[in-house]
Amino acid sequence: MNYPYLGTGLGLRTEHYDYVLQNKPNIDWFEIVSENFMVAGGKPRYYLDAISEEYPIVMHGVSLSIGSSDPLNWEYLRALKSLKSQVQPAWISDHLCWTGVNSVNAHDLLPMPYTEEAIKHIVERIDIVQNFLGQQILIENVSSYLTYNSSAMSEWDFYSQVVEQANCLMLLDINNIYVSSRNHGFDAKEYIKSINSNRVQQIHLAGHSDYGDYVIDTHDRDICDQVWDLFSFAIKQFGNVSSMIERDDNVPEFELLELEYKRMKKIIDESHSENKQTMTSNRL
């Protein structure tokens, strides 16, 4: 499936519902957290229905738990499919992780052991989900704070094999790559250079909390310069990819978030301009 290029977007958050409807800011698209709207009616759905008339919407989930050994949650999947039919999103995404086991939800996005067995398990489950939803899904890399002794490959090799074998797409989180590179001591640019650009459909950007010896993905502050630099590097590697900013805590006024939005858009525009100049020079 060929999904469209949407441009630059923001995560749609409760604090900004009224502002978006009243001011209709110059934002290309919005991403919603799927679970926040899996209800019949109510205020969240009212705002979503109104905003989706003005902007393209993509759905981003946190509860698929594609890596868990528990059976897939069919009640959740039916609710997800119902929301999809009502919202008509440009695409649907979730995370390369597990969120619980034995019916206990850890309420966290836990990393996988990077093994062939885990790849096989996840690929089979993604295939079931994609067939049920009737479309390819995007799978996002998560930030991590631990490693497994059983891991037999790098995170980027594992991630790449999963999406290739499952024939799904990537939601590449640049901040998560940076956070994990700091926590585990790998080269973030090496990670990005290893990725097949044909699989990258969307990019996430966010802020984090830096404690010196370790970094936590908190989505509660501005994006740091190192992540902006890594984003610029990624855009030069992949070309124009639909990109957006997540902010989940200490959510600022919309006008302040727009400043980061404009910086993201400028990086993409400058990269596009550089690529055009390079192509023109090569033809001369």
Secondary structure, DSSP 8 states (H G I E B T S, - for coil): -------EEEE--GGGHHHHHHH--S-SEEEEEGGGG-SSSHHHHHHHHHHHTTS-EEEE-S---TT-SS---HHHHHHHHHHHHHH--S-EEEESSEEEETTEEEEEEE----SHHHHHHHHHHHHHHHHHHTS--EEE----S---TT--S-HHHHHHHHHHHHT-EEEEEHHHHHHHHHHHT--HHHHHHTS-GGGEEEEEE---EE-SS-EE----S---HHHHHHHHHHHHHH-S-EEEE---SS---HHHHHHHHHHHHHHHHHHHHHHHHHHHHHH-
